[in-house]
Amino acid sequence: MKRLIVSHRTTYRYAESVSFGPHRMMLRPRDSHEMRLISATLTTSLPAEFAWTYDVFGNEVCTGVFTGQAGELSIESRLEIERFASAVPTNHLTGGEAPFPVTYSADETIDLGAAMLASADDYPDDLRLWIAGAPKRHPGGARDLLTGLCQEIHGEFAYVTRFEQSTQDPAVTFANRSGACRDFAALFIAAARLLGFGARFVSGYLFDPPPEGGAPILQGAGASHAWADVYLPDIGWIEFDPTNGLVASDRLIRIAAVREPHQAIPISGSFIGTPTAFIGLWVGVDVEEVEEAGLSPYR
């Protein structure tokens, strides 16, 4: 078990004093058997009233309504969590693999719903052929296929930092063989859905302690991170991070799981002022391990 402190700081800067519309924030995780929330604080540079709700997926959402005007708005989230090792993704009844092609029960098919919808008609031929050929490139069961696809994207596509909030279309990521973490997650999800899996987009953070005297080895640390969940019968949701080739890793700190990337933007809102007032946005994320303890996860 790791005890971690996550600090997420966002600062908006303007050329003049502006006022602000409501801001929607997805910065707080829910407790689970893999992650226990010890404490959570949310502070802002302007006075604000907070309203906490759940979205349609059960993620925690905070809406902040600000008072006053300023040339800068800062929002800081600080979490203290206990992150337990993720379970090995095997069938809890047989201890084995899920077969491929995957077969969901009638209830699972209904409940997964839109998480299974693929958009193959929108994909160019080369992308559809690449996805269709994945079972031959990564033979075995469902987990072998998904793990191989995750590691294939990690090994053959170049990671780039993009400052736009939007996510690339999977066809663009595939054609360029490059993208940011959210682009790789979207490509992986598109492939998984076309192969018959239920898949969803996950946002959160990455714990990447640098080796002694060295630099961090994972891509996506120092900012919000994104990866994918895939649902397998009798196994459940498994995390796949194609940016780093990780599967069911305790390096991943989940905040929200949604159907599409635009539903998981950490902070979104508006300002009231002249159209040219906005100067820029700065975001910083730190994830620090503060202690180790031999506690058992809450089940």
C-alpha positions in Angstrom: 0.0 0.0 0.0 1.2 3.5 -0.8 0.1 6.7 0.9 0.1 9.5 -1.6 -0.4 13.3 -1.6 -1.8 14.6 -4.9 -1.7 18.3 -5.5 -3.4 19.7 -8.7 -3.0 23.4 -9.3 -4.7 25.3 -12.1 -4.2 29.0 -12.7 -6.0 31.2 -15.3 -4.5 34.6 -16.2 -6.2 37.6 -17.8 -5.0 40.9 -19.2 -7.7 42.7 -17.1 -10.0 42.0 -14.2 -12.8 39.7 -15.2 -15.7 38.0 -13.5 -16.4 34.3 -13.7 -19.3 32.0 -14.6 -19.8 28.7 -12.8 -16.9 26.2 -13.0 -17.4 22.4 -13.2 -14.6 20.5 -11.5 -13.9 16.8 -11.4 -11.0 16.5 -9.0 -12.2 14.2 -6.2 -12.2 10.3 -6.4 -14.6 7.9 -4.8 -13.5 5.3 -2.3 -13.0 1.7 -3.6 -11.2 -1.4 -2.5 -8.1 -0.2 -4.4 -8.1 3.4 -3.2 -9.1 5.0 0.1 -9.6 8.7 0.3 -8.2 10.0 3.5 -8.8 13.7 3.0 -9.6 16.2 0.2 -9.4 20.0 0.2 -10.4 22.4 -2.6 -9.2 26.0 -2.4 -9.7 29.0 -4.7 -8.1 32.4 -5.0 -11.6 34.0 -5.1 -14.4 33.4 -2.7 -16.7 30.6 -4.0 -19.7 28.6 -3.1 -19.4 24.9 -3.8 -22.1 22.4 -4.7 -21.3 18.7 -4.8 -23.2 16.3 -7.0 -22.7 13.0 -8.9 -22.8 12.8 -12.7 -24.6 10.1 -14.7 -21.7 7.7 -14.2 -21.5 8.2 -10.4 -18.4 10.4 -10.5 -18.1 13.3 -8.0 -18.6 16.7 -9.5 -18.1 20.1 -7.8 -19.7 23.2 -9.2 -18.0 26.5 -8.0 -19.8 29.8 -8.2 -17.3 32.7 -7.7 -17.7 36.1 -6.1 -15.8 39.2 -7.3 -13.4 40.0 -10.1 -9.7 39.3 -10.7 -7.0 39.1 -13.3 -6.1 35.7 -12.1 -8.0 32.7 -10.8 -6.3 29.8 -9.1 -7.9 26.5 -8.1 -6.0 23.9 -6.1 -7.1 20.4 -5.1 -5.2 18.4 -2.5 -5.9 14.8 -1.9 -4.4 12.4 0.6 -5.1 8.8 -0.5 -4.1 5.2 0.2 -3.5 3.3 -3.0 -3.5 -0.5 -2.7 -2.1 -2.9 -5.3 -4.5 -3.7 -8.1 -5.7 -7.3 -8.3 -4.4 -9.6 -11.0 -7.1 -9.5 -13.8 -8.2 -13.1 -13.7 -11.6 -14.8 -13.5 -12.4 -14.9 -9.8 -14.4 -18.1 -10.2 -11.9 -20.2 -12.3 -8.7 -18.3 -11.9 -8.3 -18.3 -15.7 -8.6 -16.0 -18.7 -11.7 -14.6 -20.4 -12.1 -16.1 -23.9 -12.1 -14.1 -27.1 -14.5 -13.3 -28.7 -16.0 -12.0 -25.5 -19.5 -13.0 -24.6 -21.5 -10.8 -22.3 -24.7 -11.8 -20.5 -28.0 -10.1 -21.5 -27.8 -7.9 -18.4 -24.2 -6.9 -19.1 -25.0 -6.1 -22.7 -27.8 -3.8 -21.6 -25.8 -2.2 -18.8 -22.7 -1.6 -20.9 -24.9 0.1 -23.5 -23.1 3.0 -25.1 -19.7 1.7 -23.8 -19.9 -0.9 -26.5 -20.8 1.5 -29.4 -18.2 1.6 -32.1 -18.0 4.1 -35.0 -16.4 1.8 -37.6 -18.2 3.7 -40.5 -16.2 6.8 -39.6 -12.8 5.0 -39.7 -10.5 4.9 -42.7 -9.8 1.4 -44.2 -6.2 1.2 -42.8 -7.4 1.8 -39.2 -10.3 -0.7 -39.5 -7.8 -3.3 -40.9 -5.3 -2.6 -38.1 -8.0 -3.1 -35.5 -9.4 -6.2 -37.2 -5.9 -7.7 -37.4 -5.2 -7.3 -33.6 -6.4 -10.8 -32.6 -3.9 -12.3 -35.0 -1.1 -10.1 -33.8 -1.9 -10.8 -30.1 -3.4 -14.4 -30.0 -4.9 -15.9 -26.9 -7.7 -14.8 -24.6 -9.3 -11.5 -24.2 -6.7 -10.2 -21.7 -3.8 -11.3 -23.9 -5.4 -9.4 -26.8 -6.0 -6.2 -24.9 -2.6 -6.3 -23.2 -0.9 -6.8 -26.5 -2.9 -3.9 -28.1 -2.1 -1.7 -25.1 1.6 -2.4 -25.4 1.6 -2.1 -29.2 0.4 1.5 -29.0 2.9 2.2 -26.3 5.8 0.7 -28.3 4.9 2.0 -31.8 3.3 5.4 -31.3 5.2 8.6 -30.2 4.0 10.4 -27.1 3.6 14.2 -27.6 2.4 16.9 -25.2 -0.6 18.8 -26.5 -2.0 21.8 -24.7 -5.4 21.8 -26.3 -8.2 20.3 -24.2 -9.7 18.4 -27.1 -9.0 14.8 -27.9 -7.8 13.7 -31.4 -10.0 11.6 -33.5 -8.6 8.0 -33.4 -8.0 8.2 -37.2 -5.7 11.2 -36.7 -3.8 9.5 -33.9 -3.4 6.4 -36.0 -2.4 8.3 -39.2 0.2 10.4 -37.3 1.4 7.5 -35.1 1.5 10.0 -32.3 -0.6 11.7 -29.6 -1.1 12.6 -26.0 -2.3 10.2 -23.3 -6.0 11.0 -23.9 -5.5 10.4 -27.7 -4.0 7.0 -27.0 -6.8 6.1 -24.6 -9.4 7.1 -27.2 -7.7 5.0 -29.9 -7.5 2.0 -27.6 -11.1 2.4 -26.6 -12.2 2.7 -30.3 -10.3 -0.6 -31.0 -11.7 -2.4 -28.0 -15.3 -1.4 -28.8 -14.9 -2.5 -32.5 -13.6 -5.9 -31.2 -16.7 -6.3 -29.2 -15.7 -5.1 -25.7 -17.3 -2.6 -23.4 -14.8 0.2 -22.8 -14.7 3.6 -21.1 -12.4 6.6 -20.7 -10.7 7.2 -17.4 -9.1 10.4 -16.1 -6.8 10.9 -13.1 -3.2 11.0 -12.2 0.0 9.0 -12.6 2.3 8.2 -9.7 5.9 8.1 -11.2 8.6 8.3 -8.5 11.9 8.9 -10.3 14.6 6.3 -9.6 17.3 7.6 -7.3 19.4 10.1 -9.2 17.3 9.7 -12.4 14.4 11.2 -14.3 10.8 9.8 -14.2 10.4 6.9 -16.6 6.6 7.1 -17.4 4.9 9.5 -19.8 2.1 11.8 -18.5 3.3 12.6 -15.0 3.1 16.2 -13.8 -0.4 16.7 -15.4 -3.7 15.1 -15.6 -3.5 11.6 -17.1 -5.9 9.4 -19.1 -6.3 5.7 -19.8 -9.0 3.2 -20.5 -11.2 0.6 -18.7 -12.4 -2.6 -20.4 -15.0 -4.8 -18.9 -14.5 -8.6 -19.0 -17.1 -11.1 -17.8 -16.4 -12.6 -14.3 -13.3 -10.3 -14.1 -14.8 -6.8 -14.1 -13.2 -3.5 -15.2 -9.5 -3.7 -16.0 -7.3 -0.6 -16.5 -5.2 -0.3 -19.6 -2.7 2.6 -20.0 -1.5 2.5 -23.6 0.7 5.6 -23.1 2.9 3.6 -20.8 1.9 0.0 -21.5 0.5 -0.5 -18.0 -2.2 -3.0 -17.1 -4.0 -3.0 -13.8 -1.2 -0.9 -12.3 -1.2 0.8 -8.8 0.6 3.7 -10.5 -2.8 4.9 -11.8 -4.9 7.1 -9.6 -8.5 7.2 -10.9 -10.7 10.3 -10.6 -13.5 9.7 -13.1 -14.6 7.1 -15.6 -16.9 8.2 -18.4 -18.1 7.2 -21.9 -16.3 9.8 -23.9 -13.2 12.0 -23.2 -15.1 15.4 -23.2 -17.1 14.2 -20.2 -14.0 14.0 -18.0 -12.4 17.5 -18.3 -11.0 18.2 -14.8 -12.0 21.9 -14.8 -14.3 23.8 -17.2 -15.9 27.2 -16.9 -16.2 30.6 -18.4 -15.2 34.2 -17.7 -17.0 37.5 -18.4 -14.8 40.2 -20.0 -13.5 41.3 -23.3 -12.8 38.4 -25.8 -9.0 39.1 -25.8 -8.6 39.2 -22.0 -7.5 35.6 -21.6 -3.7 35.3 -21.5 -3.1 31.7 -20.7 -3.6 28.6 -18.5 -1.1 26.9 -16.2 -1.5 23.5 -14.7 0.8 21.6 -12.3 0.3 18.2 -10.7 2.5 16.7 -8.0 2.1 13.1 -6.7 4.3 12.4 -3.7 4.6 9.3 -1.6 4.6 10.2 2.1 4.7 6.9 3.9 4.3 3.2 3.6 2.0 1.2 6.0 1.0 -2.4 6.2 -2.7 -1.9 6.2 -5.3 -4.0 4.4 -7.6 -2.4 1.8 -11.2 -1.8 2.7 -13.3 -4.4 1.0 
